[in-house]
Amino acid sequence: MISLEINGKQHSVDVEPDVPLLWVIREHLKLTGTKFGCGIGLCGSCTVHVDGKAERSCQIPVADARGKKITTIEGLPEDHPVKLAWIKEQVPQCGYCQSGQIMQAAALLAVDKNPSDEKIVNTMEGNLCRCGTYPYIKLAIKSAAGKGEKS
């Protein structure tokens, strides 16, 4: 049994220690907001927070997550500034990448309350959006930081 703290709750799962955290989150705990994209850590769809840092859950063996605080999109409050800005700026299209995008953006704003455009682009470049909503994503991050253009 492996014990994990996810979204402030303790969970025990009976899995092999090398199972990716993504599969424990989705298949065992049924928290399906975290998406499977590429499986090799390049697309960002599976981004979660591990001790407050944005990480690709498909690349973390569940054994390495023991003793860490994990937050999925379900654990990010509904009134989080990034979630509110995503709605305000009408970011989603297909929506598949959104949870990973939001988690990456929330981690950025947790450490940099006033990121430059360059910092936003550099931080978010590993999170792919097949619909190409990048300008809206950037606008939402700026809005969540309190410096977005009024729409």
C-alpha positions, 0 to 999 in steps of 0.5 A: 500500500502506498499512502498519498496526500491528494487535495488535502485528503489521505489516500491509500492505493495498492499499486506497484511503486513504479506506476505513474502518479497520473494513473493513480490519480485517474484510475484509482482515485477517479480524479479525471480532471488531470488528463493523459496526453502524450505520456512522456511529459511533453504536452503538459495535460497531466500537470499537477502541483507537487509541494506547490510546484507544477509537475508532469504526473505521467513522469512521477512514479507513485512511490516518489509522491509519498510524503508530498502534498499533491494538488489536482485541478479538482483541489484548486478552489473554484474561486481561484483567480486563474480559474475565474480568469479562464472563464472571464477571458473565454479561454477554453475551446475543446478544453482538453489541455485546460486543467494542465494549463490552469495548474501550470499558470497557478503555480507560476502566479504562486511564485511570481505575482507579476510575471512579464509577458516573456516569463508567462510565455516561457513558463507556459511553453511546455503546455500544448493547446491543440486549439491554439488559444495561446493568446487567450491563455496569456491574457487570462494569466495577466488578468489573474495577476490583476494586470489584464486588459479589461474585456 
